[in-house]
Amino acid sequence: MDAIAIRTENLTRDFPTVRAVDGLTLTVPKGIIFGFLGPNGSGKTTTIRLLLGLLEPTAGRAEVLGYDVAHQADAVRSRSGALLEHDGLYERLSALDNLEFYGRIWRLPLPERRARIQELLTHFGLWERRKELAGTWSRGMKQKLAIARAMLHRPELLFLDEPTSGLDPIAAAALREDIRALASREGVTVFLTTHNLAEAEKLCGQVGVIRQGKLLAVGHPDALRAQAGSPRMEIVGQGLNETLLALVRARPEVAAAHLHNGRLVVDLHTADDAAALVRLLVSEGVAIEEVRKGAASLEEVFMTLMQEEQ
């Protein structure tokens, strides 16, 4: 069995005034949450529409779940679920009736349909409120119901286009956890677009970064952070000042250093250089209270990639 959910080769889509997707070559393995990151207008939604066969490519090709999208789009869509810009809910129907309606569209037999609806609404914590009108619900609850709608027919692949956009932090965090648990329980591959970098860092096994239709980087968030720059350490203590900063910057093991909110932040050439720097600070009379080691955040990786492409 092919372990690849999505494979594209030079996938390109032109509109009259812009090239929305520019030579996209990408492989997404099955069974992961894949984050597709980029600023607004970078080509994320157009890519999803190409992968679902809702748009024809100008050039290149795409294969989804082993099907050529250009010739087998119906097969792709029947095996995929999608939550795009619109949630697809009927606000004058109850949550239960919304899922009953879509279950009938998918021609799910009655016993299977009712069991599946209860399973999904229970997972999202909505079963007790199933008879309420969808239009009376909060945006966060509607998004949960919309994802339940997209998962009703047990798809192999789920497309989510910025699912937490417009949610407050608590609702967004709850929805992220629901998505993670659902993907794990059902073994579904999730293709998630977002410009929320913290969201991608918490959810995704792999991420791709796109800007102006071009794929800039792809890989595990840890790998992208490692590629983005030097090992970093943050030092908290007494005696950190501009004179000491100049001394630190002159050291051969230091790539960059600055003071931030009374803390010394240092980028090193290698992680092994940390001990030597700590010894230097102690010898210079710094009373070290705390040393934190880390790497660039995904947000810093993203910003670096954006700046490099300008």
C-alpha positions, 0 to 999 in steps of 0.5 A: 500500500502506498504510504503517501497521501498527497504527491504533487509535481510542479503544480501551478495555477495562474489567475489573470493577474497572479500566479497563485501556486508556483511549481509546487512539488510536495509529498505528504505521508499518510497518517500525519497532521501536515501544516501548510503555513503561509501569510494571507494570499500565499496560495494555501486555499488555492492549493487545497482547491487544486488537490480536491479537483475544484480547480484545474492546474495551469501546469503540473499534476497532483495525486491524492490517495493514489488518484490522479486529480485531473482525471479521478477527482470524484474518487478523491472527493469521495474519500476526503473531507473538507472544511474550507471558508464556509462551514456548510452548516444550515443554521436553522437546523439543529446539530443533529439534523445537520448531520442527518442531512449530510449522512443521507447525502453520503448514503450512510445506512440508517443504523450506521448514520445514527451511530456515527453521528452520536460518536462524533458529537460525543467526541466534540462534547456536543451530544447533549446539545444536539437538538439546539439550532446550529445558528444559536451556537458560538463560532467554536461550537459551529467549527466543531460541528463542521469538522464532524460534518466533514468526518461523517463518512470516515474519510481517509484525508481531511482538509482543514482551511484555517479551522481556528481562525476567528476563535478566541484562545480558549476555543482555539486550544480546545478545537486543536485538541479535538483535531489531534485526538480525532486524527489519532483515533481515526488514523486520518491524514490531516492537511491543515492550512494556517498562519498561526505558527504556535498552532502548527508547532503544537499540532503538526508532524510536518510543516510546509512554508509557502509564500507567493505560491512558492514552497520555501521549506518543508519538514518536521518543525524541529528540523526546520528550527535546527536549519534556521539558525544556531543553538541558543541560550538565555542567561538570567543573572546579576551583572549583565551589562553592555560592557559584558555584552561587548566581551561576549560578542567578541568570543569566537564561539558566539554567533550573535548576542543581545540583552533583552529585558535584563537577560542575555540571549546568545546564539552559538556556533555549536551547542558544545560552546555553551559550557565555555561561555558560562565559565567566561561569565562566572569569571567576569563576576556574573551571578548566574541564576538560570541558563536556558537552552533552546532553538529558534521558534517556528515563528522565527523560522517563518519570519526568516524565510519570509525575509529571505524571499523579499 
